[in-house]
Amino acid sequence: MLDQGETSQGSIYTMKRKLAALRALPHRRDGEAGQGLAEYALILAFIALVCILALQQFGAAIANSPGFTQLPSLL
């Protein structure tokens, strides 16, 4: 339906202006605001867990290796 005194060309122009104004608005992603930070925190926690497990597995073997037991006496 056209407003009184408005032609079909005028309504198309008005719609195009409104559409351009909507596209110019910043996109809001309310649900995704902290999602990236949470993903990085999970990755960091996983890496820390892997490092802790690796140190537990290899810690005793490294501490008792000849490099750590003989080197201090040579210095």
N, C-alpha and C positions, 0 to 999 in steps of 0.2 A: 504494500500500500504506500502511496506517495503522500507526503504532507501537502497541505494546501499551498499552491504556488510553486511547488518543487517539480522539476521535470525529471525524467528518467536519467538524463545525463548528469544532472545535479546530484541525484541520489547515488549514482555510481561514484562520482567524485568524492562525495561525503564518506562513503564506505571505504574508499581507497585511503582517504586521510586518516580515518579511524584505525584502519588496519596498520598503516605505517606508524601511527602513534603507539599501538600495542606492541609492534615489533621493536620499537625503540626502547621500551621499558626493559630494565634489567631482569634477567630470568631468575626466578626465585625457586630454589630447590630446598624447601624447609626440611624435608626428611633426610637429605644427604649432606647437611651442613657439617657434621662431625664424623661422617663415615670415613673419609680419607685418613683422618688422624687415628681413628680406632683401628683401621687396617694396619697402619704403620706400627702402632703399639703392639698389635698381635704378632707381627713379623719380628719386631725387636725382641719380644718375650720368647719367641721360638728360637731365635738365634742365641740368646742368652742361655736357654735351657740346653741346647746342643753343646755350647761351649763348656758348661758346667759338667755335663755328662762325659765329654771328652777328657776334661781334666781329671775327673775321678777315675776314668779307665786308665789313662796313661801317666797320671801323676806319680805313682809309686815307681813305675819303671823308669821314668825320667830322673827322679830324685836319686835312684840307686845306680844310675849309669856311670861309667868310668869318667866321663867328662865332669860330672859334679862331685865325685868322690876323690879323684886324683888331682884335679886342677887346683883346688885351694892349697894343697901342700906344695905344689910347684911354684906358686906365687910367693 
